[in-house]
């Protein structure tokens, strides 16, 4: 395949199925739908960790979280180990970013030639209080994350518009470059705060929306690991009434459409400068959002609302209008970037496979995607393995969960205790233990976090250190 440029657009907290091209009945995502129509969509795509900083560190390096030990939102990527930006630079590929990266700091040697409007963890320390897990506080207190819900224009909205405009300008300046380039565009929407301009909220009247499924008030009983996290950070109580839950969902949907419009500006500039035929486009998100299902908001769980991510690849040599059922992950992005820009195959290390190669191969439904969580609200580690049909959750010290996605795509019925699924359950646990030692990795994460806590003066000091809400933008 002839080397191409790459435009890599990464949103923040975009739930996997919330695109028109994914079959959602009313979400408005015309630009992502058009991208999928000229490329390949992977419906079984997952994050390596359902929380921002670890997911982005794994994305930066093409390696699993437990391998690079960026466990939580206070342990961010600092350029070690080397990742795709380093490899691209070594091969003479211009590689720049616009927008949110969420690494350690702008000074960290992460390999990018330039960072425009960079966003990293606040003051280089992030959410230190979230590293306190052994023992974990019973509750973090009332969360401020959902104090603001409704129509308006947030600093995040303004930031995303500025990021899109800067990316448009960048494409114009580099439209005639002779060597391949990689432009990473990091948008913040639909990440909370759930504030969005009125024109977008008008698309989704709250009263027309159904309440999220499996709310505990209806008799649903959460898994003990999930219930413990709910006690630690009860966002649902902070949101409050049914009317406010509907408004929260409406604002999130509106933010998805707002984000699609910003992505559309950038994709439009690519087309206007005649770059469609020489550029591979990747669209994805760092993780999803629970969006009220099971009475849970934000991310941090193993269910697909949280671990699933959208994944679309389009460009030269990529099958158009295709849907490929092969399970994929953000760890596959590194080798995709190296592959399509013509870097030597020897640089393509780690567990990932080029999405361009997967898109051109028959579907591999048995391929496994992996995710893990060692961060805020978890007393023990959680792990996920998924192929195209089954999805397995392993919680250290607690019972597992297993879902038959073919029969139960909403993950409503845990079949882990069903004797008919015993061979499937055993196979997935064996696959997990072949990948890592769940208990040993849990202990390693907690040991690293204990050292971090000690460096900030101990438990009580750590609990008072770090941003209590979302990372601010410039």
C-alpha positions, -999 to +999 in steps of 0.1 A: +000+000+000+013+034-009+021+056+022-006+081+031-011+110+055-032+103+086-059+125+101-067+109+135-098+124+153-103+114+189-133+125+208-138+120+246-164+098+261-184+089+230-206+059+236-200+032+209-235+029+194-245+066+194-240+072+156-265+070+128-242+046+110-242+023+140-280+019+137-291+044+164-327+054+155-325+092+159-290+104+168-278+130+143-242+123+132-241+131+095-204+137+092-194+104+110-221+086+089-205+100+057-171+089+069-183+054+076-200+053+042-166+058+025-147+035+049-149+006+073-166+006+107-156-018+134-187-022+157-167-044+182-142-018+192-130-013+228-109+010+250-079-005+269-092+012+300-126+030+306-110+061+321-092+090+303-056+090+313-048+053+312-067+049+280-047+076+263-014+063+277-022+029+262-033+046+229+000+065+228+022+034+232+001+006+216+006-013+249-018-025+276-022-004+308-007-031+331+024-032+308+031+006+310+017+010+346-003+042+339-030+030+363-052+060+369-058+097+363-028+107+383-002+085+365-001+099+330+020+092+299+054+110+301+071+097+269+082+064+284+079+039+269+083+053+233+051+053+213+039+060+178+048+097+177+084+088+184+085+061+158+069+084+132+094+112+139+123+087+136+110+078+102+107+114+091+069+117+094+057+151+106+034+145+136+015+172+153-015+175+176-043+199+181-064+197+213-067+173+242-040+147+248-041+142+286-005+133+290+018+143+319+026+178+306+035+197+274+071+195+283+071+156+284+091+141+255+061+123+238+075+125+203+052+151+187+068+179+167+043+204+180+012+205+202-014+231+195-039+240+223-025+211+243-045+198+273-028+176+299-035+165+334-038+196+357-005+208+371+011+175+360-005+157+389-041+150+379-065+134+403-043+122+431-073+116+454-085+089+430-053+068+437-065+061+473-079+026+469-065+005+498-086+011+518-109+032+497-130+059+513-166+048+517-176+079+496-159+107+478-188+130+488-212+147+466-198+149+431-197+183+413-196+167+378-232+171+371-240+204+389-243+221+355-267+204+330-286+222+302-283+248+275-253+272+274-218+274+260-191+259+282-154+264+280-152+229+265-176+239+237-155+269+229-123+249+230-136+223+206-146+250+181-111+264+184-095+230+180-116+223+148-107+258+133-070+253+141-071+218+124-088+233+094-060+259+091-033+233+096-046+212+068-045+242+044-009+249+054+002+213+048-020+203+018+010+203-005+035+186+017+055+160-002+061+136+027+033+119+047+021+136+079+000+127+109-024+152+124-040+142+157-072+162+166-084+158+202-120+170+208-135+171+243-172+165+236-193+147+245-174+146+279-192+164+307-201+190+318-234+183+301-237+219+288-244+225+251-256+254+229-293+256+227-294+249+189-281+214+195-302+207+226-333+216+205-326+185+185-334+162+215-365+173+235-359+157+269-395+148+274-393+126+242-365+104+256-368+072+275-352+068+309-320+047+309-324+010+314-319-011+345-322+016+372-320+001+407-354+017+415-370-008+391-356-038+411-324-042+392-296-055+414-261-043+405-230-065+406-212-060+440-182-044+423-205-019+405-225-013+437-193-005+456-184+020+430-219+035+431-215+041+469-181+057+463-194+082+437-232+083+434-236+105+403-272+094+399-282+109+432-264+141+423-283+143+390-316+137+410-350+136+394-363+117+364-367+150+346-331+159+352-320+124+341-338+129+308-322+164+305-288+149+311-293+123+283-306+150+260-275+171+266-252+142+260-269+134+227-267+171+218-230+171+226-225+141+203-241+160+175-221+191+184-189+171+183-199+156+149-202+191+135-167+200+147-153+168+132-173+177+100-154+210+097-121+192+097-133+165+073-147+192+051-113+209+049-096+176+040-120+172+011-117+209+000-079+206-002-081+175-023-066+153+004-092+125+006-073+104-019-040+107+000-051+106+036-062+078+059-088+090+084-093+073+118-122+083+141-125+070+176-130+080+213-110+072+244-139+054+261-177+055+264-202+068+290-227+048+311-253+075+305-275+064+334-278+027+326-278+007+358-281+040+376-245+048+367-230+078+349-196+087+337-174+057+327-152+033+348-173+001+343-167-030+321-201-028+303-201-018+266-216+016+274-183+024+291-157+001+274-170+002+239-157+029+215-167+040+180-140+030+154-141+041+117-112+040+093-114+054+058-090+063+030-070+048+002-072+010+002-098+008+029-131-010+019-159+015+015-193+011+033-180-020+051-188-032+086-161-056+100-170-076+130-134-083+141-129-071+177-104-042+178-090-018+204-073+015+207-040-005+211-044-013+174-040+024+164-002+026+169+005-001+143-022+014+120-004+047+120+030+031+113+016+009+086-003+034+065+025+060+067+050+035+053+071+029+084+092-003+086+074-033+098+101-038+125+086-007+144+052-024+147+055-039+181+031-046+209-002-065+208-019-044+182-026-051+145-030-024+118-067-016+113-060-011+076-049-047+074-078-060+095-102-040+073-089-058+042-091-093+058-120-115+065-136-109+098-120-126+128-149-130+153-127-150+177-101-122+181-101-109+217-103-073+228-091-065+263-098-038+289-088-032+325-096-008+354-075+001+384-086+036+392-110+057+412-139+038+429-125+003+425-114-016+456-100-043+433-091-046+396-116-053+369-108-069+336-127-075+304-122-098+275-146-098+245-148-116+211-176-109+186-201-130+206-192-132+242-180-106+268-164-117+300-158-095+332-133-106+359-134-088+392-106-097+416-122-112+447-157-112+433-178-133+410-174-129+372-199-118+347-205-133+312-228-119+284-239-135+252-239-105+230-256-123+201-287-130+222-283-100+246-266-070+230-277-047+258-260-069+284-291-073+304-286-109+315-255-122+332-251-159+322-219-166+342-238-190+365-257-208+338-243-243+334-248-242+297-222-215+295-196-231+318-172-241+290-173-205+276-167-191+311-137-214+316-123-206+282-124-168+289-108-171+323-080-192+309-075-166+281-073-139+308-048-158+329-027-165+298-025-127+293-018-117+329-020-127+365-051-108+376-042-108+413-006-099+408-015-070+385-040-058+410-013-058+437+012-041+414-012-012+407-019-007+444+018-007+453+025+020+427-005+040+439+007+036+475+041+051+465+024+080+448+002+087+478+033+086+501+050+111+478+022+136+484+025+133+522+002+103+529-034+093+527-051+124+541-030+148+521-036+128+489-073+128+494-072+166+492-049+168+462-059+171+425-088+185+404-122+174+418-138+176+384-129+177+347-095+189+335-097+226+325-088+237+290-068+267+279 
